[in-house]
Amino acid sequence: MERLCVVHVITTLNTGGAESMLAKLVRSMSPARFDNRVISLMDPGPVAEDILAAGVPVESLRMRRGIPNPVALLRLARLLRHWRPQIVQTWLYHSDLISTLASVGRHPWATVWNIRCAEVDMATYRPSTSLVRRVLVALSRWPDAVIANSETGREAHETLGYAPKRWEVIPNGFDSDRFRPDATARREMRGELGIDEDTVLICLPARWDPAKDHATFVEAAAGLARIRRNVCFLLVGDGLEPAAPGIRRLLESHGIGSLVHLLGRRDDMPRIYAASDIVTLSSAFSEAFPNVLGEAMACAVPPVATDIGDCARIVGDTGIVVAPRSPGALVEAWERLMDEGRDARLELGRAARQRVQDLYSLKKIVHQYEGLYEELASSR
């Protein structure tokens, strides 16, 4: 049987939720049924190496952020017409728009957009992003399907005016063999950080970004540190290196620098989760289906998350969901899990891992993508 050619177009291949899910998807799809190829609008980032290692080719249009490039658009159009894929899957707003422009005219492929966010505070983004989204609303009847990775994301974009031929909600998927409890990694990681077993370690895995609301997390951490002695905090992600000025100023203003470990971007997240007692997301907006939440839950770490995007649906009854921008609510949730003791946290963690395996296994999510692609290809 002839393989279906699927071309994935994404803005960049730096670390991020969309990039991570794309890499997991192309690594896991059946190579006997699908010929996956990836095009990055901008210079390829570190995720490109993971994709190339799986034998999936990566092309880069080398566009520069915020600078329109007609030559890149023409090159994308030439690549698509040369490859003649059955499916063009786009990821994120700019890729949705540019791939749609490159597909003007007769073509054999089905176009699928992929929405990876929910409600976005556009004041924190470039004006061009707001313009792109307004254009996409007008063009939203063009693609053969629009995938959202969360119910909240679909609802938010319907409110904006998206009216596609077909909606599909396909959440993120997680490899529970890679992300799993690991007592040895826990012991080794805590040893590297100088954290004893009796100290409760609360981890925030989120890059330095306004949407992640580190200010609320740090204010809550300072509040908890005033009333609890056996606690420390771990911040992981781009922009959270020990010398990063933004987070350093924030920690110093609250006087808790000595209680917070700054690790920056890490490639060993299963070890980070293994060392943690509680994982927290303090996001204030934009989140749809946070990858780190599912990863930590797969590692059997109980979550405390703000009620943003589909976080409440993901967590269910295996953790605590609080209002965004509420340091006091975070403190209360952390105290509750601390007071319940380690055995209760372990039980919650086991339930969280089971929830991920039941609802968000990578195999199940990949099967949904494959089924959609085959259906759209046959209908063309």
SELUMMI-262434 format. One record per residue (C-alpha): x, y, z. Coordinates in steps of 0.05 Angstrom, whole numbers, plus 5000, padded with zeros to 4 digits. Layout:
N
XYZ...
end
This chain:
380
500050005000502650694982504651115043501051765056505752365053504452835111508153505112508253865179509454615177511354945242513855635261520155405296523154775327525455075392523054775457515654865468509254475475507454465401514554275380514753725432508153425409510153465336516653085352512852545391507752475335512552385277516951915318510951475335506751455271507150815231512950875181509650345138503450775129506051495133511751885102512652475149516653105131517553735172518454455149520654985200519155705179524955955221531855665236531154965265532154915340533954335386527653945373529853865300535253395324530152935356526052925292532052795247534352235293527751895279529251905205524352455189527152995142527053725165527254325119528055045142525555675107530056095152525056655160526457185213521457355267517057945250519858035180515457825120519257415069515957305001521756874979520556395036513156365018514956184946519855664970514555345014509755324955515054994911516654474964509354284972508154234897514553824889512753334946505253324929503253084999496452805016496253215081499253885101498853945176500454645203502354815275501155495307498256135278503756375232504555685201497055645191497056295152503356205111501655495090494655715070497656265026502455764996496655304980492655794938490455484873489154764854492754254898491853524918492753574992488153655051490054225097489554155173490754725222492954585293490955055350495354995412492855555457486455795490485056505511491156935496492757625525494757945459497758535496503658095514505057905441507258275379501858675343503258245281500757625319494057965332493558145258495257435237489757155282484557635254486357405183485856685205478856805231476857045161480356445128478055915178473155595128479155435082482454835118479354145113479754085189482154465249485154075307485054375377489054045432483854255484476354355490477855045518481955225458476455025410471255415450475656035453476956035378469655915362468256545403473456915362469656725299473256085274468255695232471855105200468754545160470754065215473254115287477353565319479753585392485953145399489553255466497053175477499652475488504952205536509751625536508851305605514950865594519451475589515651885641514851425701516551405775523951285788526451215859533751195838533151835797529552165855535151995903540652195855537352855833535853075904543052905923545653345866541253915891542953805964535653675984534353176039528552686037524453046090524153696050518153796005520454005936515454405895517154445820514854955769516854705699515455315656519755785614520356515633514256815599508557275621503456725609506856275661506056805716512456675755510757295797504756935828508756305839514456675874509757085917506356435938513056105951515156675996508456616033509355866043516555956066514356416121509955876153513555236133520855056145521454396107520254656036524254885976522755035903525254845835524455275772526054955705525655245635528655735586530256405619530856095689538356005691541856205756544356855726537957045689536457765711528857735709527857155756533657375800530558055813523857725828526857245878531057785912524958235919521657685960527857465997527456725979533356645933536556125979530355675976529755665900533855235853534355525783536154995730534455335664532554875606533654135619533553525575532553045633525553235655523752525680529252605732526753295751519753035762522252435800525752895850519453315860513953215912508953695879508853985809505554665800503055075741501655795759499756015689495056625682492856545609494356225542495055505565490754995529493654305546500354385582505253825565508953885630502653745669501553075634508952905639509253025714502752645726505652055686511552075734506452005791507452705818501053025845499453685811497154375835494954775774491255415759484455345725486955535656485455175591483854445602487954385666481854205708479853655658486953375658487853375733480953105751480952875823488452705824490853395847488454095863486154645815486155365839484256045811489656395770493456995796491956785868498256675910493956535971490355965935496955655916499455685988493055356013493554795961500954665977499454656052493854166042498253676004503853766055499153646114496353016082503352716085507752346037503651706034497452096012501652465960504251805933497151545927494952165890500952095845499251375828492151595810494952165767499451675729493551205717489351785692494651965640495251235618487651165612486151825576492452115546497051535526501451725467499251095429491951295434493252025412497651815353492151345331487251935329491952335285493051745239485651605232484152335215489652365163487351725129480051955129481752635099486352335047481051835024475852375020480252784973
end
